[in-house]
Amino acid sequence: MISIDPKEVAPAKVQAYLQGAVGPRPIALASTIDSNETPNLSPFSFFNVFSSNPPILVFSPARRVRNNTIKHTLINVQNTKEVVISVVTYDIVQQVSLASTEYPDGVNEFIKSGLTPVASDVIKPFRVAESPVQFECKVKDIIALGDGGGAGNLVICEVVKIHISEDVLDENGAIDQYKIDLVSRMGGNWYSRANKGLFEVPKPLVTLGIGVDQIPDFIKESGAFSGNDLGMLANVEVLPTQEEITTFVNNTFEAKAVLSSDDIDKIYQKAKEYLAKEQVLEAWKLLLASQK
């Protein structure tokens, strides 16, 4: 067994050990607004429920390990003292991952992720329509745990309104743990799906994904692609070039065959098969080739 003094190793390594060992961790999809009332949406896995009377949720937007800067969510809750926390289910996990991208200040992650904002009843930040449970919260306190990279900031939130979709309730009106299909964070790229086990979602931190708003309408409006599909397509930095598309079609028999059928449903199905195998660029090349 190795023994580690946290003060003697890099903060990034300590963070990796903590996140790899302490899990699965529930995910708070935090919706806030800035001083100009521009929406911000970001997930946090340092999160849990700490009291039921009063109902208290706590999450921690930690200072960035790599450069010791603070996140837009923290700035917003410091200024407005309001936040909506929505739960994260498997059906939206790719879009939630995309919302964690470090987009510049003022960029609306609702638009980039393709998630739908819904007006709250009591506070100004928006709820996430696709989440089956949403908590409108007033911020009671923010406790800074340090001033170095990786230091947490405990945002203590009192729930003032709860919204629950009937789709996740059982015959007694309780939340059915199978129906809600929650996901949680593990270490690295790993997530856990309730009753299903582990799966990976690549972190969108090195580059900025184009966002769901940049996906062509013929894809978004086809009805063939789920929110997770769109989230995967949106998490590329640039679209394939015409040369890359042509090379792919010429050298891939299955792509050439499905394109020659002129059956758009078959093309969409093949693109979904690529996405299921995490071959996102292949899916893009096929879809773009179908429009030439």
C-alpha positions in Angstrom: 0.0 0.0 0.0 1.3 3.5 -0.8 0.9 6.3 1.7 0.6 9.9 0.6 1.0 13.2 2.4 -1.3 15.6 0.4 1.1 18.4 1.1 3.9 16.7 -0.7 2.3 16.0 -4.1 0.8 18.2 -6.7 -2.8 19.4 -6.2 -3.9 17.8 -9.5 -2.6 14.4 -8.3 -4.4 14.8 -5.0 -7.6 15.7 -6.9 -7.3 12.6 -9.1 -6.9 10.3 -6.1 -9.9 11.9 -4.3 -12.1 11.7 -7.4 -11.0 8.2 -8.2 -11.6 6.9 -4.7 -14.7 8.8 -3.5 -17.6 7.8 -5.7 -20.0 7.5 -7.3 -20.8 11.1 -6.7 -24.1 12.7 -7.6 -24.1 15.5 -10.1 -25.6 19.0 -9.5 -26.4 20.7 -12.8 -26.3 24.2 -11.5 -28.1 27.0 -13.4 -27.3 30.6 -12.5 -27.4 34.1 -14.1 -24.8 36.8 -14.1 -25.2 40.5 -13.4 -26.5 41.0 -16.9 -29.0 38.1 -16.4 -27.1 36.0 -19.0 -27.8 32.3 -18.1 -24.9 30.0 -17.1 -25.1 26.2 -16.8 -22.5 23.9 -15.3 -22.3 20.5 -13.7 -20.6 19.8 -10.3 -19.9 16.4 -8.8 -18.8 17.8 -5.4 -22.5 17.8 -4.4 -25.0 16.2 -2.0 -28.1 16.7 0.2 -27.3 17.7 3.8 -30.6 18.4 5.5 -34.3 17.9 4.9 -35.7 20.3 7.5 -34.8 22.9 6.2 -34.1 21.2 2.9 -30.4 22.0 2.2 -28.2 21.0 -0.8 -24.5 21.8 -0.9 -22.2 21.9 -3.9 -18.7 23.1 -4.4 -17.4 25.0 -7.4 -13.7 24.5 -6.7 -11.0 26.9 -7.8 -9.4 25.5 -11.0 -6.3 23.4 -10.2 -4.4 24.4 -13.4 -4.5 28.2 -12.9 -6.3 28.9 -9.6 -9.1 30.9 -11.3 -12.7 30.7 -10.1 -15.7 29.6 -12.1 -18.6 31.7 -13.5 -21.0 29.7 -11.3 -19.3 30.8 -8.1 -19.2 34.5 -9.2 -22.9 34.3 -10.1 -24.0 32.8 -6.8 -21.9 35.3 -4.9 -23.7 38.1 -6.7 -27.3 36.9 -6.9 -27.6 34.3 -4.1 -29.8 32.1 -6.3 -29.3 28.8 -8.1 -31.3 26.0 -9.7 -29.9 22.5 -9.2 -31.2 20.0 -11.6 -30.5 16.2 -11.4 -28.6 14.5 -14.2 -30.0 11.4 -15.9 -28.6 9.1 -18.5 -30.7 10.7 -21.3 -28.9 14.0 -20.9 -25.4 13.0 -19.8 -23.6 13.9 -23.1 -25.3 17.4 -23.1 -24.4 17.9 -19.4 -20.8 16.9 -20.2 -20.8 19.5 -23.0 -22.1 22.1 -20.6 -18.9 21.6 -18.5 -16.8 23.0 -21.4 -14.8 26.1 -20.4 -16.7 28.5 -22.7 -15.8 32.2 -22.4 -17.7 34.5 -20.0 -21.1 35.4 -21.4 -21.6 32.3 -23.5 -25.0 30.6 -22.7 -24.4 26.9 -22.0 -28.1 26.2 -22.5 -27.6 27.1 -26.2 -24.3 25.3 -26.5 -25.6 22.1 -24.8 -29.0 22.1 -26.5 -30.8 21.9 -23.1 -34.0 23.8 -22.7 -34.3 26.7 -20.2 -37.6 26.9 -18.3 -38.6 29.9 -16.1 -38.5 29.2 -12.4 -41.4 30.1 -10.1 -39.5 31.8 -7.2 -36.0 32.8 -8.4 -34.5 34.2 -11.6 -32.2 31.4 -12.9 -33.7 28.9 -15.3 -34.6 25.3 -14.7 -33.5 22.5 -17.2 -36.6 21.2 -18.9 -35.0 17.8 -19.7 -34.1 17.1 -16.0 -36.9 15.2 -14.2 -36.2 16.9 -10.8 -35.3 20.5 -10.4 -34.6 22.4 -7.2 -35.0 26.2 -7.0 -32.6 27.4 -4.3 -31.7 30.4 -2.3 -28.0 30.6 -1.3 -27.7 30.8 2.5 -23.9 30.8 2.7 -20.7 30.3 0.8 -17.7 29.0 2.7 -14.3 29.3 1.0 -12.1 26.4 2.0 -8.8 27.9 0.7 -7.3 30.2 -1.8 -5.1 27.8 -3.8 -5.9 25.8 -6.9 -8.3 23.0 -6.1 -9.7 24.7 -3.0 -13.5 24.2 -2.7 -16.2 26.8 -2.1 -19.2 25.3 -0.2 -22.4 26.8 -1.6 -25.1 26.1 0.9 -28.5 26.2 -0.7 -31.9 26.1 0.8 -34.5 24.6 -1.5 -37.5 26.9 -1.9 -39.3 25.0 -4.7 -39.1 21.4 -6.0 -40.3 20.3 -9.5 -40.7 16.6 -10.2 -41.8 15.0 -13.5 -44.6 12.5 -13.1 -42.7 10.3 -15.5 -40.3 9.2 -12.7 -43.0 8.5 -10.1 -44.3 5.1 -9.0 -47.9 4.2 -8.3 -47.5 5.6 -4.8 -46.2 9.0 -5.9 -42.6 8.2 -4.8 -39.6 8.6 -7.1 -38.9 5.3 -8.8 -35.2 4.7 -8.8 -35.4 2.7 -12.0 -37.4 5.3 -13.9 -35.3 8.3 -12.8 -32.1 6.6 -14.2 -29.6 8.9 -12.5 -25.9 9.0 -13.4 -23.0 9.9 -11.1 -19.3 10.7 -11.5 -16.4 8.5 -10.9 -12.7 9.2 -11.5 -11.2 10.3 -14.9 -13.8 10.0 -17.7 -15.9 7.4 -15.9 -19.5 7.7 -14.9 -21.9 5.3 -13.2 -25.4 4.7 -14.3 -27.9 3.5 -11.7 -28.5 -0.3 -12.1 -26.4 -0.4 -15.3 -22.8 0.1 -14.2 -19.8 2.1 -15.6 -19.5 4.0 -18.8 -17.1 6.7 -20.2 -17.8 10.2 -21.4 -14.7 12.0 -22.8 -14.0 15.2 -21.0 -14.6 18.3 -23.1 -11.9 20.4 -21.4 -8.9 20.5 -23.8 -10.9 22.1 -26.7 -14.2 23.9 -27.1 -16.9 21.9 -28.7 -18.8 23.6 -31.5 -22.1 23.4 -29.5 -25.5 22.1 -30.4 -26.4 25.5 -31.8 -23.8 24.9 -34.6 -25.3 21.6 -35.7 -27.1 22.0 -39.0 -30.9 22.1 -38.8 -31.3 19.0 -41.0 -29.8 17.0 -38.2 -31.4 18.7 -35.2 -34.8 18.8 -36.8 -34.8 15.2 -38.1 -36.1 13.7 -34.9 -33.7 10.8 -35.4 -31.1 11.9 -32.8 -31.4 11.9 -29.1 -30.1 14.6 -26.8 -27.1 12.4 -26.1 -26.5 12.0 -29.8 -26.5 15.7 -30.3 -24.3 16.2 -27.4 -21.7 13.9 -28.9 -21.9 15.6 -32.3 -21.5 19.0 -30.6 -18.4 18.0 -28.7 -16.1 18.4 -31.7 -13.8 21.4 -32.2 -14.2 21.6 -35.9 -16.3 19.9 -38.6 -14.6 17.5 -41.1 -13.3 19.2 -44.3 -14.7 18.3 -47.7 -11.5 16.5 -48.5 -11.9 14.4 -45.3 -15.5 13.6 -46.2 -14.6 12.5 -49.7 -11.8 10.3 -48.5 -14.0 8.7 -45.9 -16.8 7.9 -48.4 -14.4 6.6 -51.1 -12.6 4.4 -48.6 -15.5 3.1 -46.5 -17.7 0.5 -48.2 -20.6 0.7 -45.7 -20.7 4.5 -45.9 -20.7 4.4 -49.7 -23.4 1.7 -49.7 -25.8 3.5 -47.4 -25.3 6.9 -49.2 -26.0 5.3 -52.6 -29.4 4.0 -51.2 -30.6 7.6 -50.9 -32.6 6.4 -47.9 -32.2 9.2 -45.3 -33.5 7.0 -42.5 -30.8 4.4 -43.2 -28.2 7.1 -43.3 -29.4 8.4 -39.9 -29.4 4.9 -38.5 -25.8 4.3 -39.7 -24.8 7.6 -38.2 -26.3 6.6 -34.9 -24.4 3.3 -35.0 -21.2 5.3 -35.4 -22.1 7.4 -32.4 -22.9 4.3 -30.4 -19.3 3.1 -31.1 -18.0 6.7 -30.2 -16.9 7.2 -33.8 -18.1 10.8 -33.8 -16.1 12.1 -36.8 -17.3 9.1 -38.9 -20.9 10.1 -38.0 -20.2 13.7 -39.0 -18.6 12.7 -42.3 -21.6 10.5 -43.2 -24.2 13.1 -42.3 -22.4 15.9 -44.2 -21.9 13.6 -47.2 -25.6 13.0 -47.3 -26.2 16.7 -48.1 -23.8 16.9 -51.1 
